[in-house]
Each structure stands twice: as C-alpha cells, then as structure tokens.
Amino acid sequence: MASKSKTKKSKAKNTGAGRFRAFMQNPAGIWAAVILAAALLLTLNTLIAGESLEIFLGLTAFEMIVSAAVVWVILLRRRTK
C-alpha cells in the first residue's frame, strides 16, 4: 500500500467573490454589467414617467449626458496617469 504524505496540499480557494471579480474584469463581464445597468435605468425611467413620453425621454437624455461626462472624466484620468 502506498503511504500518504502527511503534508496538506494548499489549494487556492476559488470563492464566489473571487470568481465575480475575475468575471467583471473580463470584457464579457463589463458588457454584461453595462447592458444590465442600461436595462435597469430604462425600467426605472419607465416606472417614474408612467404615461408621459416627455418625462421618459427627458430622464433618458439626462442620464446619457451624465454617463458621457463620467466616461469622459474616467478617460481623462487614465490619460494623465
């Protein structure tokens, strides 16, 4: 019979949080997050606006302008580093 070694092999723990972070650093994860966030914002806009198309379009336009400004600031910060 083969003898078993008494030392324990250390395995890297693959926890859920680690897998989630790895997925979110992947381009597919980033796209999934962007699509999910856009769907959530459009759903919230629809719930807030109700029957008013003008309010829905106004909220959506405001969110697009804010998101463009945020992306622009992020890109400028990356460029200066």
Helices and strands as residue ranges (DSSP letters): H 16-25, H 27-49, H 53-80
